[in-house]
């Protein structure tokens, strides 16, 4: 809309009813529209609304990071006097890239996640298997001393395997929801005509106000700015290319992480799940057979 020549103030008026928005996104857009109507700072209203709508720790994720990134982009563009349409187009392209990366990582992690869930049910399946075969494994586990010991050890190992597997899956998920965003902000600030030092300070202040996590991207941006100053090349283009490189590195990390997870899940399987299966399924089965023979 901005690129088509519609004033930014009018854009907020049309956005709440555009597309299939979630309830939270619609409320945020409505807050921004209200701020425009009364003449308040839209970026400040957007930051306040995002902090209110995403106040719970569990709600912090890709959606929260995207809204905070939009608020930061609006703030930097306003202070630098950069064309808003091109800034938002660059932001939208980065969001599309990051969303595609998250979808690719989720698809790659789908099989390991399913494996981890299946492993958690394996000890319970061993008890069901004993019952289907006609053996009273549950009585052995609750009515004999050795059965009680096996039950406690097997249950403990099953719980450990569940937590261990879940932790490995969480470690393999992307920890950075908007890679390259801070670098894009620095590129935007430098491209607005300000000095490199002032641009870096502006971005540092903006990401602090917006509650963004910079993941050492400011330090990386500073190295690119130093190189641009020494080589005498356009700093904005160099930092922008560095942002694209960060997103490419994040895609590669996601693919490697998914591949490693498939192997690392063998650790809780071999150390905890299989021993738990033996303790809860095989040992009671053998004891039940022995009791019948004796």
C-alpha positions, 0 to 999 in steps of 0.5 A: 500500500505504501509503495502504491502511494498511499500515505502511511497514516491511511495504511493503518486504517485499512490493515485491521480488516485486510486478510485473515489475521489472527485475533492478536494481530488484529488487536495490535493493528487496531492499537496502531490505528488508534494511535494514528487517529489521535496523533501519537507515535505509531512505532511507540504504540506498536512497541507498547501493544506488542509488549502487552499482547506478548506479555507471557514468556510462552508467547515469545516467538516468531510472531512477537519477533516479527512485530518487534522487527516491524516496530524497529524498522519503522523507528529507524526509517523515521529517524533516518528519513529513509523511504518507507516503502523500500524499507518495508519491502526489504523487511517483508523479504527477510520475513519470507526468507525466515519463514521459509527457513522455519518451515524447512527446519520443521519439516526436517525435524518432523521425523526425529520428533516423532521418533522421540515421542514413540520412544517415550511410549515404548516402556508402556508398550512393554507392559501392554505386550505382557498383558496381551501375551497372558502374563500378569506383569503388573502383579509382578511389578507391584507384588514382588520385591524384585518386581518393585525394584524393576518397576521403580528403575524402569519408570525412572529411566523412562522419565529420564529418557522423555526429558532427555529426548525433549531437551535434545529436540529443543536444542535442535530448534532454531533459537533465532526467530529473525536472523539478519534483522539487526544487520538490516536495520544497520544497513537501513540506518547507514543508507539513510545518510547518517554516519556509521557510528551514529547509525550503529548507536541508533540501531542499538537504542532501537533494538533495546526499546523494541525488546529485540535480541541482537545475537551478536549481530551488532558486532558483526555489523561493526566489522562490516562497517569498519571494512567498508570504511577502510575499503571505501565501498558502500557500507549499506550494501555490504551490511545488507549482504552480510544479513543475507549471509546470516540467513543462509548460515541459519538455514545451513545450521537448521539442516545440520541440526536436524541431521544431528538430532536423528543420531543424538536421539540414539543416546536416550534410546540406548541408555534409558529407553531400552533398559526401561523396556527390559525392566518393565517388560522383559524381566516381569515376563521372565519372572511370571514364567518362572513363577508358573513353572515353579 
